[in-house]
Amino acid sequence: MSSYPFEIIPSLRRDTLRRLISEGKRPDDRQLISMRDLTIRVGVVKTADGSALVNLGNTKVIAGIKFELGKPFEDTPNEGNLIVNLETPPLAAPTFEPGPPDENAIEIARIIDRALRHSNYIPLKDLVIIPGKSVYSMWVDIYVLNHDGNLIDSSMLAAVSAIANAQVPRAIIDGDNVKLDKTSKIPLNINPQNMPLTVTYYKIDKYLIVDPTLEEEVMSDGRFTVASDGENIVALQKGEGYFTPEEIDSMMNNTLNIVKDLKVKVLEMVKTPVGSLMF
Amino acid sequence: MAKQSPIPLLTDGKRVDGRLPEEHRPVTMQVGVLPNANGSALVGYGNTIVLAAVYGPREPIPRYITVPDKAVVRVRYHMAPFSTDDRKNPAPTRREIEISKVVKEALETVVFLEQYPKSTIDVFLEVLQADGSTRVTSITAASLALADAGIPMKDLVVGVSVGKVNDTVIVDLNKLEDNYGDGDLPIAIAYRKNWVLLMQLDGVWKPSEVKRGLELAFKAAENIYRNMREALKGRYMAVVQQ
């Protein structure tokens, strides 16, 4: 049950996939709860204040950070603004159409927004220029470049990696005037131990798998996302289908372990910026 | 979430409106309130009031959204401009689009879609008065309206919100608890099936707290589920007598 229903899989193929999964196997020789190969390159876009390209199997997502001058929200005068946006441009899949973000894109962006906000990964308090008056607005723009399943987890990986790579342009205060000096930047002081990641489970018959290919995703009956910093749960989102309380419990516990391991890998991969865009 | 509440949310185990942590507000239900709709319901969780209308199964407009072997459920969750303290701009927000989507995904799981190929079932949800827990109130209302429209379903769907205040897990958040609490966990349940159909989480929770939240939600759902059945029975009896 995909959000983009016009992806068609022959029923013979579906039967084969179902049988494989019931035997604990997958077409690409993975286990039910294992991810595809992951590579992350940071610093791939020179015009961005931070960027990352994530390859998760054949799914490719790029994220770029931009800082702008902004006004704080009334209820958070001492915090910078965080805005997460996700686009699914038509170059990324035959089923994507041009236009503003649809409900699928909005949903993913909002899950990532909640996970980032509650994990305390981004030091939003450091993004204040003049309390109550002037703050940084931090834009996290996520672009899907090739959709082969699991956009939620790959977009989350792209977001946290681009943020890890972010450099904040210096603010120059001149009386009431504030300007950003794009030529002088300081690294954003993230809290790496709080990095949130998502693990999205898809249900096929009664089996739960993670990191589906597009084919597996389209034929799945249910979707459930758990976001965690490895310690706490910082967001949940149930998509299609149904889940029992027992399944939810096991997904939460599984996620804590997956996130702990995955975080170590991600932190290693975001260490060295590559400086150019390469697939 | 770190915002300071103007009044303490929990004093001596009692909440701002005097409720105990796991106490639900009074739930009111009225089924079949809109003559034009195929099914409708007005549901109140305390001061939160949601009106639901179901149109369909009917021919889809636009046609291209048709699926050959089953019905398509469409949901529009919307807040009336006068439903909040400050006027809410009536244009759909990203929040409303997301909620519409998760509510749709909750409902389409229980409807026997294959009985209505090539048609749509449209569910319209208007929040008329908001005092927290609007999306779960909407789900309960939607489920009643679907039943009122005579659309076959695997189970009724009950919405219950759970939240967290000073590490205490509470049921059925009001506006203050929603705005100033430490987290919120809306849940929708197909009670007899033991299925969770909607679950979102905001804030920082330990897995054990989420587990407790689910347990409390099921407990609260049992009561609401019974009320829903009664409300529907009342509606059907009235039709029979007519």
Interface residues (C-beta under 8 A of the other chain):
Chain A: P5 D75 T76 E103 N104 I106 E107 A109 R110 R114 H118 S119 F224 N232 I233 V234 A235 L236 Q237 K238 G239 E240 G241 Y242 F243 T244 P245 I248 D249 M252 N253 L256
Chain B: M1 K3 V67 R94 R95 I97 E98 S100 K101 V102 E105 A106 E108 T109 L185 A190 K193 N194 W195 V196 L197 L198 M199 Q200 L201 D202 G203 V204 W205 K206 P207 V210 K211 L214 E215 F218
